[in-house]
Amino acid sequence: MSAVSSDGCCSAHRERYCQDCEVSALMYTPEQASDMLKIPPSTLRRYAAQYSAHLSEHATKQRSRRYTEQDIATLARVRELLSEGKSPEQANSLLAVMSTEQPSPDTTLTLIPSISQALTEALDTARLLRSQVSELSEHQSAQDERISDAERKLSEMASKLEQLTLEQQTPWYRKILKRSEH
């Protein structure tokens, strides 16, 4: 391993020894992380604050922040979710559900309300969609009836037009003879 600089970061490999975890992990500075994610540093800080529950403790420190590869992956997913039009709250809920780490039982219990809320929202959306489909189906049935009535009336009018056309083509003297027969 290369010599560690005064800030604890290996300049050759960007490695840092974590006293808390007692493991050496690949760590990135905020500047490197924002370059990798193609987002401004201010957005990176905002994401780190908003989604701190999904990041390592190194990423949420006020001073000398460092981001792990997992933090970078999580922040990239945040960027994707927000660019897809998800709200920050939805992104936070989805990150909680999609977490790749094995949560502790305490963490799992804290996820239940957000999962429950997401399921409730999904159920409400499904009910709304079912209602809209039902309304559209009723509207379609009414339109089908109108079309059937219009086709029937059109057929009757075509028949009357054909009778009138034949009557108009009949010579006048036949018309008189026909009337006198009645």
LOLO-958305 format. One record per residue (C-alpha): z, y, x. Coordinates in steps of 0.1 Angstrom, whole numbers, plus 2048, in hexadecimal, padded with zeros to 3 digits. Layout:
ZYX ...
This chain:
800800800 7F882380D 81283D815 82284D7F7 8218737F6 83E8897ED 8378877C8 8398617C9 81385C7C5 7FD8487DD 7E185F7E5 7C98437EF 7CD82D7D0 7DE8447B7 7FA82A7B6 81D8337AF 83D81F7B1 850821790 876820797 87C81B771 8657FD76E 8697F2792 8447EA794 8267FB7A4 80D80778A 7EC81A78B 7F583D780 7E085B779 7E888077B 7E289675C 7C28A476C 7B5881774 7BD875750 7AC893740 78D88D755 78D86874C 791870727 77988E728 7928A4716 7A28C5721 7C58C3731 7D48D6713 7C78BB6FB 7D58A0712 7F88B1711 7F58B46EB 7EB88F6E7 8088856FF 8208986E9 81388C6C7 80F8686D1 82C8646E9 8398466D7 81A8336E2 81B83E707 82F835725 84D84B72E 83A85774C 820867735 83A87A721 84E88A73C 84E8B073D 8498B1763 83489B779 82388875E 810869767 7FA854750 7F682E753 7D681B74B 7E681172A 7ED836722 7C983F72A 7BD823713 7D582F6F7 7CA8546FB 7A58496FB 7AC8376DA 7BD8566CC 79E86B6D6 7878516C4 79D8506A4 79D8766A2 7788786A8 77385F68C 784878675 7A6869673 7C388166F 7DE88168B 7F686F673 7DC85466C 7D5850691 7FA84D698 7FE83267D 7DF81F68A 7EC8206AE 80D8126A1 7FB7F5690 7E27EF6AC 7FC7F06C8 7F37D66E2 8167D46F0 82F7BB6E2 8477D16CF 86C7CB6CF 87C7C16AE 88A7E56AC 8677F36B1 8597DB697 8727E767D 86880B683 84480267E 84A7F365B 84B815649 82A821659 8197FF652 82680062F 81982462A 7F781A638 7F67FC620 800811603 7E582B60B 7CC80F60E 7D78005ED 7D58235DC 7B28285EA 7A78055DE 7B480D5BB 7A282F5BB 78281E5C6 7858035AC 78A81E591 76C83159E 75781159D 76280A57A 75982E56F 73782B580 73180956F 73981854D 722835554 70781D55F 70B80953E 70882952A 6E983353D 6DA811538 6DF814512 6CF837513 6B1829526 6AE80B50D 6AF8244EF 69583A500 67E81C507 6828104E3 67A8334D5 65D8364ED 64F8154E1 6528204BD 6418414C5 62582F4D7 6208184B8 61F8364A1 6078484B8 5F082A4B8 5F1829492 5E984E490 5CD84A4AA 5BD82E495 5C2842475 5B1860485 59484B490 58F83E46D 57284F45B 57D86743F 56C852424 58083342D 59F84742B 596851408 58E82E3FE 5AE82240D 5C283B3F8 5B08323D8 5B880D3DD 5DD8153DD 
